[in-house]
Amino acid sequence: MKKNGFTIPEISIVVVVALLLFTLFFTQYQNFAAMHRDEARKTAINTIYYALENNFKEKGYYPESISIANLPVVAEKFWTDPEGYDFNAPESSYVYQPANCHQARCTEYTLRTRLEKEDDYIKTNPSVE
């Protein structure tokens, strides 16, 4: 008499293959999500960089600190990093470091963000590069 069904080794192989595929998918998804967050960080830094340069052309100096108040052309979404921290907050991956300041007017700056899949992304004023 012939019995219908699967044997334990057959079921075990299917389960192992399914787990491997799930692990591969999950790992790739995590990498993709991290790359997407890194691109969002770069976009924010570039947006603020160009706003700072336009501000410099108009006023002749860089501000000692930056926010939506003194760079209103930068959309609100760029002032918060992908983890939800405000720009320049201690936990934020976004940092603005002014340099050579006198009476809240600076001649240099560095914008930096920590990336997950690459080295830090850094933009400085053109005279420093």
MITI-148596 format. One record per atom (N, C-alpha, C, O): z, y, x; residue in one letter; atom name. Coordinates in nm, 4 decimals, always signed. Layout:
BEGIN
up Z north Y east X code a site CA
...
END
This chain:
BEGIN
up +0.0000 north -0.1168 east +0.0831 code m site N
up +0.0000 north +0.0000 east +0.0000 code m site CA
up +0.0000 north +0.1250 east +0.0890 code m site C
up +0.0800 north +0.1354 east +0.1820 code m site O
up -0.0913 north +0.2209 east +0.0597 code k site N
up -0.1062 north +0.3437 east +0.1362 code k site CA
up -0.0252 north +0.4543 east +0.0702 code k site C
up -0.0321 north +0.4733 east -0.0513 code k site O
up +0.0529 north +0.5284 east +0.1524 code k site N
up +0.1336 north +0.6392 east +0.1004 code k site CA
up +0.0630 north +0.7708 east +0.1325 code k site C
up +0.0072 north +0.7878 east +0.2410 code k site O
up +0.0661 north +0.8625 east +0.0378 code n site N
up +0.0092 north +0.9960 east +0.0584 code n site CA
up +0.1173 north +1.0899 east +0.1099 code n site C
up +0.2347 north +1.0746 east +0.0763 code n site O
up +0.0771 north +1.1881 east +0.1922 code g site N
up +0.1732 north +1.2859 east +0.2428 code g site CA
up +0.1526 north +1.3091 east +0.3909 code g site C
up +0.0610 north +1.2551 east +0.4529 code g site O
up +0.2406 north +1.3911 east +0.4457 code f site N
up +0.2325 north +1.4243 east +0.5872 code f site CA
up +0.3472 north +1.3581 east +0.6624 code f site C
up +0.4542 north +1.3328 east +0.6070 code f site O
up +0.3224 north +1.3314 east +0.7871 code t site N
up +0.4272 north +1.2729 east +0.8706 code t site CA
up +0.5112 north +1.3857 east +0.9319 code t site C
up +0.4681 north +1.5010 east +0.9353 code t site O
up +0.6282 north +1.3525 east +0.9790 code i site N
up +0.7165 north +1.4522 east +1.0406 code i site CA
up +0.6504 north +1.5158 east +1.1625 code i site C
up +0.6617 north +1.6375 east +1.1775 code i site O
up +0.5827 north +1.4433 east +1.2499 code p site N
up +0.5145 north +1.5090 east +1.3619 code p site CA
up +0.4069 north +1.6087 east +1.3163 code p site C
up +0.3913 north +1.7143 east +1.3776 code p site O
up +0.3346 north +1.5772 east +1.2120 code e site N
up +0.2323 north +1.6696 east +1.1624 code e site CA
up +0.2961 north +1.7980 east +1.1090 code e site C
up +0.2482 north +1.9079 east +1.1370 code e site O
up +0.4016 north +1.7841 east +1.0339 code i site N
up +0.4708 north +1.9012 east +0.9799 code i site CA
up +0.5301 north +1.9841 east +1.0936 code i site C
up +0.5249 north +2.1071 east +1.0903 code i site O
up +0.5859 north +1.9174 east +1.1936 code s site N
up +0.6459 north +1.9876 east +1.3077 code s site CA
up +0.5410 north +2.0695 east +1.3823 code s site C
up +0.5670 north +2.1837 east +1.4203 code s site O
up +0.4244 north +2.0127 east +1.4030 code i site N
up +0.3173 north +2.0842 east +1.4727 code i site CA
up +0.2751 north +2.2078 east +1.3935 code i site C
up +0.2561 north +2.3146 east +1.4517 code i site O
up +0.2606 north +2.1950 east +1.2637 code v site N
up +0.2211 north +2.3088 east +1.1797 code v site CA
up +0.3276 north +2.4184 east +1.1860 code v site C
up +0.2942 north +2.5363 east +1.1968 code v site O
up +0.4542 north +2.3807 east +1.1795 code v site N
up +0.5628 north +2.4796 east +1.1857 code v site CA
up +0.5635 north +2.5507 east +1.3211 code v site C
up +0.5787 north +2.6728 east +1.3258 code v site O
up +0.5476 north +2.4774 east +1.4305 code v site N
up +0.5472 north +2.5377 east +1.5640 code v site CA
up +0.4291 north +2.6344 east +1.5783 code v site C
up +0.4461 north +2.7449 east +1.6299 code v site O
up +0.3118 north +2.5950 east +1.5340 code v site N
up +0.1943 north +2.6817 east +1.5419 code v site CA
up +0.2160 north +2.8067 east +1.4569 code v site C
up +0.1822 north +2.9170 east +1.4998 code v site O
up +0.2718 north +2.7909 east +1.3373 code a site N
up +0.2981 north +2.9057 east +1.2506 code a site CA
up +0.3979 north +3.0013 east +1.3156 code a site C
up +0.3792 north +3.1229 east +1.3095 code a site O
up +0.5016 north +2.9494 east +1.3766 code l site N
up +0.5999 north +3.0335 east +1.4448 code l site CA
up +0.5379 north +3.1071 east +1.5633 code l site C
up +0.5671 north +3.2246 east +1.5854 code l site O
up +0.4534 north +3.0392 east +1.6391 code l site N
up +0.3855 north +3.1042 east +1.7506 code l site CA
up +0.2952 north +3.2180 east +1.7029 code l site C
up +0.2930 north +3.3255 east +1.7628 code l site O
up +0.2218 north +3.1941 east +1.5963 code l site N
up +0.1344 north +3.2980 east +1.5413 code l site CA
up +0.2160 north +3.4162 east +1.4894 code l site C
up +0.1791 north +3.5318 east +1.5104 code l site O
up +0.3268 north +3.3867 east +1.4217 code f site N
up +0.4129 north +3.4940 east +1.3722 code f site CA
up +0.4699 north +3.5754 east +1.4881 code f site C
up +0.4733 north +3.6983 east +1.4814 code f site O
up +0.5143 north +3.5090 east +1.5930 code t site N
up +0.5694 north +3.5778 east +1.7101 code t site CA
up +0.4632 north +3.6660 east +1.7752 code t site C
up +0.4908 north +3.7804 east +1.8113 code t site O
up +0.3437 north +3.6138 east +1.7899 code l site N
up +0.2342 north +3.6911 east +1.8482 code l site CA
up +0.2023 north +3.8133 east +1.7621 code l site C
up +0.1859 north +3.9236 east +1.8143 code l site O
up +0.1936 north +3.7942 east +1.6322 code f site N
up +0.1654 north +3.9046 east +1.5406 code f site CA
up +0.2754 north +4.0099 east +1.5488 code f site C
up +0.2458 north +4.1290 east +1.5583 code f site O
up +0.4011 north +3.9682 east +1.5452 code f site N
up +0.5137 north +4.0617 east +1.5484 code f site CA
up +0.5144 north +4.1421 east +1.6783 code f site C
up +0.5372 north +4.2630 east +1.6765 code f site O
up +0.4896 north +4.0751 east +1.7907 code t site N
up +0.4867 north +4.1428 east +1.9200 code t site CA
up +0.3735 north +4.2453 east +1.9253 code t site C
up +0.3939 north +4.3578 east +1.9711 code t site O
up +0.2569 north +4.2080 east +1.8799 code q site N
up +0.1436 north +4.3006 east +1.8793 code q site CA
up +0.1684 north +4.4182 east +1.7856 code q site C
up +0.1309 north +4.5315 east +1.8158 code q site O
up +0.2316 north +4.3907 east +1.6721 code y site N
up +0.2630 north +4.4974 east +1.5778 code y site CA
up +0.3605 north +4.5971 east +1.6414 code y site C
up +0.3438 north +4.7182 east +1.6269 code y site O
up +0.4616 north +4.5463 east +1.7114 code q site N
up +0.5585 north +4.6328 east +1.7782 code q site CA
up +0.4883 north +4.7199 east +1.8838 code q site C
up +0.5167 north +4.8392 east +1.8944 code q site O
up +0.3975 north +4.6606 east +1.9609 code n site N
up +0.3220 north +4.7363 east +2.0610 code n site CA
up +0.2357 north +4.8445 east +1.9958 code n site C
up +0.2294 north +4.9575 east +2.0441 code n site O
up +0.1707 north +4.8091 east +1.8877 code f site N
up +0.0861 north +4.9041 east +1.8159 code f site CA
up +0.1696 north +5.0196 east +1.7618 code f site C
up +0.1294 north +5.1355 east +1.7721 code f site O
up +0.2850 north +4.9887 east +1.7045 code a site N
up +0.3727 north +5.0925 east +1.6496 code a site CA
up +0.4224 north +5.1856 east +1.7601 code a site C
up +0.4279 north +5.3070 east +1.7403 code a site O
up +0.4588 north +5.1303 east +1.8761 code a site N
up +0.5053 north +5.2119 east +1.9891 code a site CA
up +0.3925 north +5.3022 east +2.0396 code a site C
up +0.4165 north +5.4188 east +2.0710 code a site O
up +0.2713 north +5.2504 east +2.0477 code m site N
up +0.1573 north +5.3308 east +2.0914 code m site CA
up +0.1310 north +5.4446 east +1.9917 code m site C
up +0.0968 north +5.5559 east +2.0317 code m site O
up +0.1467 north +5.4165 east +1.8639 code h site N
up +0.1281 north +5.5191 east +1.7613 code h site CA
up +0.2339 north +5.6292 east +1.7754 code h site C
up +0.2016 north +5.7475 east +1.7649 code h site O
up +0.3585 north +5.5916 east +1.7989 code r site N
up +0.4644 north +5.6912 east +1.8194 code r site CA
up +0.4375 north +5.7738 east +1.9454 code r site C
up +0.4604 north +5.8948 east +1.9463 code r site O
up +0.3892 north +5.7087 east +2.0518 code d site N
up +0.3555 north +5.7814 east +2.1745 code d site CA
up +0.2452 north +5.8838 east +2.1496 code d site C
up +0.2528 north +5.9962 east +2.1992 code d site O
up +0.1443 north +5.8464 east +2.0742 code e site N
up +0.0358 north +5.9403 east +2.0425 code e site CA
up +0.0874 north +6.0574 east +1.9590 code e site C
up +0.0433 north +6.1708 east +1.9778 code e site O
up +0.1798 north +6.0312 east +1.8674 code a site N
up +0.2395 north +6.1392 east +1.7880 code a site CA
up +0.3172 north +6.2344 east +1.8785 code a site C
up +0.3130 north +6.3560 east +1.8593 code a site O
up +0.3877 north +6.1798 east +1.9764 code r site N
up +0.4623 north +6.2640 east +2.0706 code r site CA
up +0.3674 north +6.3517 east +2.1523 code r site C
up +0.3923 north +6.4710 east +2.1697 code r site O
up +0.2590 north +6.2927 east +2.2021 code k site N
up +0.1617 north +6.3697 east +2.2802 code k site CA
up +0.0989 north +6.4807 east +2.1961 code k site C
up +0.0805 north +6.5925 east +2.2442 code k site O
up +0.0666 north +6.4502 east +2.0727 code t site N
up +0.0074 north +6.5496 east +1.9828 code t site CA
up +0.1031 north +6.6664 east +1.9623 code t site C
up +0.0616 north +6.7823 east +1.9660 code t site O
up +0.2301 north +6.6365 east +1.9408 code a site N
up +0.3288 north +6.7433 east +1.9213 code a site CA
up +0.3409 north +6.8305 east +2.0455 code a site C
up +0.3426 north +6.9531 east +2.0355 code a site O
up +0.3491 north +6.7680 east +2.1621 code i site N
up +0.3620 north +6.8444 east +2.2864 code i site CA
up +0.2376 north +6.9299 east +2.3095 code i site C
up +0.2492 north +7.0461 east +2.3484 code i site O
up +0.1202 north +6.8748 east +2.2865 code n site N
up -0.0038 north +6.9517 east +2.3030 code n site CA
up -0.0103 north +7.0691 east +2.2054 code n site C
up -0.0534 north +7.1783 east +2.2424 code n site O
up +0.0317 north +7.0473 east +2.0825 code t site N
up +0.0308 north +7.1537 east +1.9820 code t site CA
up +0.1219 north +7.2681 east +2.0238 code t site C
up +0.0841 north +7.3850 east +2.0152 code t site O
up +0.2414 north +7.2340 east +2.0690 code i site N
up +0.3365 north +7.3368 east +2.1123 code i site CA
up +0.2872 north +7.4048 east +2.2398 code i site C
up +0.3046 north +7.5255 east +2.2568 code i site O
up +0.2266 north +7.3286 east +2.3280 code y site N
up +0.1707 north +7.3843 east +2.4517 code y site CA
up +0.0683 north +7.4942 east +2.4201 code y site C
up +0.0753 north +7.6038 east +2.4756 code y site O
up -0.0253 north +7.4644 east +2.3318 code y site N
up -0.1286 north +7.5635 east +2.2993 code y site CA
up -0.0692 north +7.6841 east +2.2264 code y site C
up -0.1155 north +7.7967 east +2.2447 code y site O
up +0.0317 north +7.6611 east +2.1451 code a site N
up +0.0994 north +7.7738 east +2.0784 code a site CA
up +0.1704 north +7.8615 east +2.1815 code a site C
up +0.1664 north +7.9842 east +2.1719 code a site O
up +0.2350 north +7.7994 east +2.2796 code l site N
up +0.3008 north +7.8765 east +2.3856 code l site CA
up +0.1998 north +7.9593 east +2.4656 code l site C
up +0.2255 north +8.0751 east +2.4985 code l site O
up +0.0864 north +7.8996 east +2.4961 code e site N
up -0.0153 north +7.9723 east +2.5725 code e site CA
up -0.0728 north +8.0890 east +2.4926 code e site C
up -0.0960 north +8.1964 east +2.5481 code e site O
up -0.0958 north +8.0691 east +2.3638 code n site N
up -0.1430 north +8.1805 east +2.2799 code n site CA
up -0.0365 north +8.2889 east +2.2702 code n site C
up -0.0681 north +8.4078 east +2.2737 code n site O
up +0.0879 north +8.2487 east +2.2582 code n site N
up +0.1986 north +8.3432 east +2.2530 code n site CA
up +0.2053 north +8.4237 east +2.3833 code n site C
up +0.2296 north +8.5444 east +2.3811 code n site O
up +0.1836 north +8.3559 east +2.4970 code f site N
up +0.1853 north +8.4229 east +2.6273 code f site CA
up +0.0733 north +8.5265 east +2.6366 code f site C
up +0.0939 north +8.6365 east +2.6880 code f site O
up -0.0448 north +8.4910 east +2.5869 code k site N
up -0.1579 north +8.5849 east +2.5898 code k site CA
up -0.1267 north +8.7109 east +2.5100 code k site C
up -0.1674 north +8.8206 east +2.5482 code k site O
up -0.0542 north +8.6953 east +2.3986 code e site N
up -0.0197 north +8.8094 east +2.3142 code e site CA
up +0.0946 north +8.8931 east +2.3723 code e site C
up +0.0885 north +9.0160 east +2.3716 code e site O
up +0.1994 north +8.8258 east +2.4229 code k site N
up +0.3218 north +8.8958 east +2.4628 code k site CA
up +0.3402 north +8.9102 east +2.6136 code k site C
up +0.4128 north +8.9989 east +2.6586 code k site O
up +0.2759 north +8.8248 east +2.6915 code g site N
up +0.2885 north +8.8339 east +2.8361 code g site CA
up +0.4063 north +8.7581 east +2.8954 code g site C
up +0.4348 north +8.7723 east +3.0143 code g site O
up +0.4745 north +8.6789 east +2.8161 code y site N
up +0.5861 north +8.5981 east +2.8661 code y site CA
up +0.6060 north +8.4761 east +2.7761 code y site C
up +0.5539 north +8.4696 east +2.6647 code y site O
up +0.6820 north +8.3808 east +2.8268 code y site N
up +0.7198 north +8.2626 east +2.7496 code y site CA
up +0.8624 north +8.2820 east +2.6995 code y site C
up +0.9440 north +8.3422 east +2.7693 code y site O
up +0.8939 north +8.2329 east +2.5816 code p site N
up +1.0303 north +8.2512 east +2.5303 code p site CA
up +1.1314 north +8.1638 east +2.6048 code p site C
up +1.0962 north +8.0613 east +2.6633 code p site O
up +1.2575 north +8.2067 east +2.6012 code e site N
up +1.3638 north +8.1309 east +2.6665 code e site CA
up +1.3966 north +8.0028 east +2.5900 code e site C
up +1.4404 north +7.9038 east +2.6485 code e site O
up +1.3750 north +8.0061 east +2.4603 code s site N
up +1.3896 north +7.8851 east +2.3783 code s site CA
up +1.2783 north +7.8879 east +2.2744 code s site C
up +1.2245 north +7.9939 east +2.2423 code s site O
up +1.2449 north +7.7722 east +2.2231 code i site N
up +1.1367 north +7.7671 east +2.1242 code i site CA
up +1.1876 north +7.7032 east +1.9958 code i site C
up +1.2738 north +7.6154 east +1.9960 code i site O
up +1.1306 north +7.7508 east +1.8877 code s site N
up +1.1618 north +7.6967 east +1.7548 code s site CA
up +1.0513 north +7.7407 east +1.6600 code s site C
up +0.9591 north +7.8128 east +1.6984 code s site O
up +1.0621 north +7.6973 east +1.5386 code i site N
up +0.9633 north +7.7383 east +1.4390 code i site CA
up +0.9716 north +7.8893 east +1.4139 code i site C
up +0.8748 north +7.9498 east +1.3680 code i site O
up +1.0869 north +7.9499 east +1.4440 code a site N
up +1.1035 north +8.0941 east +1.4234 code a site CA
up +1.0169 north +8.1765 east +1.5190 code a site C
up +0.9579 north +8.2766 east +1.4784 code a site O
up +1.0091 north +8.1345 east +1.6466 code n site N
up +0.9285 north +8.2143 east +1.7399 code n site CA
up +0.7909 north +8.1539 east +1.7689 code n site C
up +0.7109 north +8.2143 east +1.8403 code n site O
up +0.7633 north +8.0371 east +1.7149 code l site N
up +0.6278 north +7.9787 east +1.7211 code l site CA
up +0.5902 north +7.9289 east +1.5810 code l site C
up +0.5744 north +7.8086 east +1.5601 code l site O
up +0.5760 north +8.0214 east +1.4850 code p site N
up +0.5517 north +7.9794 east +1.3465 code p site CA
up +0.4161 north +7.9129 east +1.3231 code p site C
up +0.3953 north +7.8517 east +1.2184 code p site O
up +0.3243 north +7.9238 east +1.4181 code v site N
up +0.1931 north +7.8604 east +1.4005 code v site CA
up +0.2007 north +7.7082 east +1.4155 code v site C
up +0.1079 north +7.6369 east +1.3772 code v site O
up +0.3113 north +7.6590 east +1.4713 code v site N
up +0.3289 north +7.5148 east +1.4898 code v site CA
up +0.3856 north +7.4563 east +1.3603 code v site C
up +0.4903 north +7.4995 east +1.3120 code v site O
up +0.3156 north +7.3586 east +1.3055 code a site N
up +0.3588 north +7.2952 east +1.1810 code a site CA
up +0.4986 north +7.2360 east +1.1955 code a site C
up +0.5368 north +7.1897 east +1.3030 code a site O
up +0.5724 north +7.2380 east +1.0888 code e site N
up +0.7113 north +7.1921 east +1.0887 code e site CA
up +0.7266 north +7.0481 east +1.1371 code e site C
up +0.8262 north +7.0147 east +1.2014 code e site O
up +0.6297 north +6.9635 east +1.1070 code k site N
up +0.6403 north +6.8216 east +1.1455 code k site CA
up +0.6457 north +6.8013 east +1.2971 code k site C
up +0.6957 north +6.6986 east +1.3429 code k site O
up +0.5958 north +6.8963 east +1.3753 code f site N
up +0.5955 north +6.8818 east +1.5206 code f site CA
up +0.7288 north +6.9178 east +1.5853 code f site C
up +0.7462 north +6.8973 east +1.7054 code f site O
up +0.8217 north +6.9704 east +1.5090 code w site N
up +0.9524 north +7.0087 east +1.5626 code w site CA
up +1.0532 north +6.8943 east +1.5552 code w site C
up +1.1689 north +6.9108 east +1.5937 code w site O
up +1.0099 north +6.7795 east +1.5063 code t site N
up +1.0961 north +6.6621 east +1.4966 code t site CA
up +1.0248 north +6.5448 east +1.5617 code t site C
up +0.9076 north +6.5201 east +1.5333 code t site O
up +1.0942 north +6.4721 east +1.6490 code d site N
up +1.0301 north +6.3587 east +1.7164 code d site CA
up +1.0207 north +6.2380 east +1.6220 code d site C
up +1.0805 north +6.2402 east +1.5144 code d site O
up +0.9476 north +6.1338 east +1.6598 code p site N
up +0.9290 north +6.0184 east +1.5715 code p site CA
up +1.0590 north +5.9494 east +1.5278 code p site C
up +1.0600 north +5.8786 east +1.4271 code p site O
up +1.1678 north +5.9690 east +1.6018 code e site N
up +1.2955 north +5.9100 east +1.5618 code e site CA
up +1.3734 north +6.0012 east +1.4677 code e site C
up +1.4793 north +5.9629 east +1.4178 code e site O
up +1.3212 north +6.1231 east +1.4427 code g site N
up +1.3851 north +6.2146 east +1.3495 code g site CA
up +1.4765 north +6.3175 east +1.4129 code g site C
up +1.5467 north +6.3894 east +1.3419 code g site O
up +1.4772 north +6.3263 east +1.5462 code y site N
up +1.5621 north +6.4241 east +1.6141 code y site CA
up +1.4886 north +6.5565 east +1.6305 code y site C
up +1.3689 north +6.5594 east +1.6590 code y site O
up +1.5618 north +6.6661 east +1.6120 code d site N
up +1.5036 north +6.7998 east +1.6274 code d site CA
up +1.4710 north +6.8286 east +1.7727 code d site C
up +1.5342 north +6.7755 east +1.8641 code d site O
up +1.3722 north +6.9128 east +1.7924 code f site N
up +1.3273 north +6.9532 east +1.9257 code f site CA
up +1.4459 north +7.0042 east +2.0073 code f site C
up +1.5271 north +7.0827 east +1.9582 code f site O
up +1.4549 north +6.9590 east +2.1314 code n site N
up +1.5584 north +6.9976 east +2.2272 code n site CA
up +1.6987 north +6.9505 east +2.1917 code n site C
up +1.7934 north +6.9849 east +2.2625 code n site O
up +1.7158 north +6.8727 east +2.0847 code a site N
up +1.8467 north +6.8119 east +2.0588 code a site CA
up +1.8724 north +6.7118 east +2.1717 code a site C
up +1.7769 north +6.6579 east +2.2276 code a site O
up +1.9982 north +6.6855 east +2.2065 code p site N
up +2.0256 north +6.5945 east +2.3186 code p site CA
up +1.9590 north +6.4571 east +2.3051 code p site C
up +1.9213 north +6.3967 east +2.4055 code p site O
up +1.9447 north +6.4083 east +2.1837 code e site N
up +1.8852 north +6.2755 east +2.1618 code e site CA
up +1.7337 north +6.2786 east +2.1512 code e site C
up +1.6690 north +6.1740 east +2.1555 code e site O
up +1.6773 north +6.3967 east +2.1374 code s site N
up +1.5338 north +6.4111 east +2.1141 code s site CA
up +1.4522 north +6.3680 east +2.2353 code s site C
up +1.4951 north +6.3818 east +2.3499 code s site O
up +1.3342 north +6.3158 east +2.2068 code s site N
up +1.2429 north +6.2829 east +2.3162 code s site CA
up +1.1589 north +6.4046 east +2.3561 code s site C
up +1.0787 north +6.3964 east +2.4492 code s site O
up +1.1768 north +6.5177 east +2.2861 code y site N
up +1.1056 north +6.6414 east +2.3169 code y site CA
up +1.1993 north +6.7384 east +2.3898 code y site C
up +1.3114 north +6.7630 east +2.3454 code y site O
up +1.1518 north +6.7930 east +2.5021 code v site N
up +1.2333 north +6.8869 east +2.5799 code v site CA
up +1.1477 north +7.0052 east +2.6247 code v site C
up +1.0356 north +6.9883 east +2.6729 code v site O
up +1.2030 north +7.1246 east +2.6075 code y site N
up +1.1418 north +7.2485 east +2.6588 code y site CA
up +1.2359 north +7.3028 east +2.7647 code y site C
up +1.3542 north +7.3245 east +2.7385 code y site O
up +1.1822 north +7.3248 east +2.8861 code q site N
up +1.2621 north +7.3761 east +2.9964 code q site CA
up +1.1980 north +7.5038 east +3.0492 code q site C
up +1.1003 north +7.4967 east +3.1238 code q site O
up +1.2512 north +7.6214 east +3.0118 code p site N
up +1.1971 north +7.7461 east +3.0654 code p site CA
up +1.2433 north +7.7657 east +3.2094 code p site C
up +1.3433 north +7.7077 east +3.2517 code p site O
up +1.1706 north +7.8470 east +3.2837 code a site N
up +1.2067 north +7.8765 east +3.4229 code a site CA
up +1.1719 north +8.0207 east +3.4552 code a site C
up +1.0872 north +8.0823 east +3.3904 code a site O
up +1.2392 north +8.0733 east +3.5570 code n site N
up +1.2179 north +8.2114 east +3.6007 code n site CA
up +1.2302 north +8.3094 east +3.4842 code n site C
up +1.1387 north +8.3866 east +3.4557 code n site O
up +1.3447 north +8.3042 east +3.4185 code c site N
up +1.3689 north +8.3890 east +3.3011 code c site CA
up +1.4489 north +8.5136 east +3.3391 code c site C
up +1.5373 north +8.5100 east +3.4247 code c site O
up +1.4152 north +8.6220 east +3.2734 code h site N
up +1.4892 north +8.7469 east +3.2876 code h site CA
up +1.4898 north +8.8138 east +3.1506 code h site C
up +1.3837 north +8.8439 east +3.0958 code h site O
up +1.6076 north +8.8372 east +3.0953 code q site N
up +1.6240 north +8.8960 east +2.9630 code q site CA
up +1.5432 north +8.8214 east +2.8566 code q site C
up +1.4698 north +8.8820 east +2.7786 code q site O
up +1.5582 north +8.6899 east +2.8553 code a site N
up +1.4948 north +8.6002 east +2.7574 code a site CA
up +1.3417 north +8.5960 east +2.7680 code a site C
up +1.2741 north +8.5475 east +2.6772 code a site O
up +1.2886 north +8.6461 east +2.8775 code r site N
up +1.1444 north +8.6413 east +2.9018 code r site CA
up +1.1207 north +8.5561 east +3.0261 code r site C
up +1.1734 north +8.5845 east +3.1337 code r site O
up +1.0412 north +8.4521 east +3.0093 code c site N
up +1.0208 north +8.3564 east +3.1177 code c site CA
up +0.8767 north +8.3577 east +3.1659 code c site C
up +0.7846 north +8.3911 east +3.0914 code c site O
up +0.8595 north +8.3207 east +3.2918 code t site N
up +0.7244 north +8.3167 east +3.3485 code t site CA
up +0.6724 north +8.1740 east +3.3639 code t site C
up +0.5542 north +8.1532 east +3.3913 code t site O
up +0.7607 north +8.0758 east +3.3462 code e site N
up +0.7208 north +7.9357 east +3.3597 code e site CA
up +0.7960 north +7.8496 east +3.2588 code e site C
up +0.8984 north +7.8903 east +3.2038 code e site O
up +0.7434 north +7.7308 east +3.2360 code y site N
up +0.8110 north +7.6345 east +3.1500 code y site CA
up +0.7569 north +7.4946 east +3.1768 code y site C
up +0.6523 north +7.4765 east +3.2390 code y site O
up +0.8310 north +7.3979 east +3.1283 code t site N
up +0.7867 north +7.2587 east +3.1280 code t site CA
up +0.8160 north +7.2018 east +2.9901 code t site C
up +0.9268 north +7.2158 east +2.9384 code t site O
up +0.7164 north +7.1376 east +2.9311 code l site N
up +0.7334 north +7.0608 east +2.8076 code l site CA
up +0.7276 north +6.9147 east +2.8471 code l site C
up +0.6412 north +6.8741 east +2.9248 code l site O
up +0.8197 north +6.8352 east +2.7935 code r site N
up +0.8256 north +6.6942 east +2.8327 code r site CA
up +0.8598 north +6.6090 east +2.7114 code r site C
up +0.9351 north +6.6504 east +2.6233 code r site O
up +0.8030 north +6.4895 east +2.7091 code t site N
up +0.8437 north +6.3913 east +2.6099 code t site CA
up +0.8497 north +6.2545 east +2.6760 code t site C
up +0.7677 north +6.2216 east +2.7617 code t site O
up +0.9471 north +6.1761 east +2.6349 code r site N
up +0.9594 north +6.0380 east +2.6824 code r site CA
up +0.8691 north +5.9500 east +2.5975 code r site C
up +0.8719 north +5.9561 east +2.4745 code r site O
up +0.7892 north +5.8683 east +2.6643 code l site N
up +0.7010 north +5.7762 east +2.5947 code l site CA
up +0.7537 north +5.6343 east +2.6092 code l site C
up +0.8261 north +5.6035 east +2.7039 code l site O
up +0.7178 north +5.5494 east +2.5163 code e site N
up +0.7637 north +5.4114 east +2.5185 code e site CA
up +0.6754 north +5.3209 east +2.6040 code e site C
up +0.7252 north +5.2277 east +2.6672 code e site O
up +0.5473 north +5.3472 east +2.6064 code k site N
up +0.4527 north +5.2585 east +2.6741 code k site CA
up +0.3923 north +5.3187 east +2.8006 code k site C
up +0.3132 north +5.2533 east +2.8686 code k site O
up +0.4288 north +5.4421 east +2.8324 code e site N
up +0.3747 north +5.5099 east +2.9495 code e site CA
up +0.4862 north +5.5912 east +3.0148 code e site C
up +0.5984 north +5.5962 east +2.9642 code e site O
up +0.4544 north +5.6546 east +3.1274 code d site N
up +0.5481 north +5.7470 east +3.1895 code d site CA
up +0.5629 north +5.8710 east +3.1014 code d site C
up +0.4854 north +5.8910 east +3.0079 code d site O
up +0.6618 north +5.9531 east +3.1315 code d site N
up +0.6820 north +6.0772 east +3.0565 code d site CA
up +0.5524 north +6.1576 east +3.0509 code d site C
up +0.4738 north +6.1584 east +3.1457 code d site O
up +0.5323 north +6.2240 east +2.9395 code y site N
up +0.4168 north +6.3112 east +2.9215 code y site CA
up +0.4654 north +6.4533 east +2.9447 code y site C
up +0.5571 north +6.4992 east +2.8765 code y site O
up +0.4054 north +6.5235 east +3.0398 code i site N
up +0.4547 north +6.6544 east +3.0828 code i site CA
up +0.3413 north +6.7566 east +3.0796 code i site C
up +0.2306 north +6.7311 east +3.1269 code i site O
up +0.3723 north +6.8727 east +3.0225 code k site N
up +0.2800 north +6.9865 east +3.0231 code k site CA
up +0.3567 north +7.1049 east +3.0803 code k site C
up +0.4721 north +7.1282 east +3.0444 code k site O
up +0.2927 north +7.1789 east +3.1687 code t site N
up +0.3522 north +7.2999 east +3.2241 code t site CA
up +0.2574 north +7.4154 east +3.2031 code t site C
up +0.1400 north +7.3961 east +3.1713 code t site O
up +0.3091 north +7.5368 east +3.2212 code n site N
up +0.2200 north +7.6512 east +3.2072 code n site CA
up +0.1114 north +7.6412 east +3.3161 code n site C
up +0.1366 north +7.5891 east +3.4248 code n site O
up -0.0079 north +7.6910 east +3.2862 code p site N
up -0.1225 north +7.6712 east +3.3779 code p site CA
up -0.1020 north +7.7177 east +3.5208 code p site C
up -0.1587 north +7.6580 east +3.6123 code p site O
up -0.0230 north +7.8219 east +3.5438 code s site N
up -0.0049 north +7.8694 east +3.6806 code s site CA
up +0.0760 north +7.7718 east +3.7657 code s site C
up +0.0748 north +7.7809 east +3.8885 code s site O
up +0.1475 north +7.6768 east +3.7004 code v site N
up +0.2291 north +7.5787 east +3.7728 code v site CA
up +0.1494 north +7.4540 east +3.8057 code v site C
up +0.1766 north +7.3888 east +3.9064 code v site O
up +0.0519 north +7.4193 east +3.7234 code e site N
up -0.0231 north +7.2932 east +3.7375 code e site CA
up -0.0995 north +7.2828 east +3.8670 code e site C
up -0.1664 north +7.1824 east +3.8914 code e site O
END
